[in-house]
Amino acid sequence: MANIHQLIDVVFTKLSLIYGRDFLGRWEGIDLSDVKGDWAHELGGYEGNPAAIKYALQNLPNKAPTVLEFRAICQRAPAMEVAGHLDAPKANPEIVRQALQAAREAITRASK
């Protein structure tokens, strides 16, 4: 799994290629590592859902997005599919019987 800073590097590369100076020029005179740090902060949590980042990169607006606009696109990503339904495990009847017996004995001892 990629960390958020690796994802931000991918995002910046893609947005720089698509929007060029319209994207990078927005931060002229500002240390780019500070800008990327802010993007990492605003997009924190998406390292666990890189599909949302991918969705945003595939659904970019015509104008270079701000971090808040990019995050809003990520939030519109379709929910991840869960790989099926798992049934609850079956209880072992012998363990259930032993637990109930122990509970009954504890209640009997406590009520004396």
Secondary structure, 3 states (H helix, E strand, C coil): CCCHHHHHHHHHHHHHHHHCHHHHHHHCCCCHHHHHHHHHHHCCCHHHCHHHHHHHHHCCCCCCCCHHHHHHHHHCCCCCCCCCCCCCCCCCHHHHHHHHHHHHHHHHHHCC
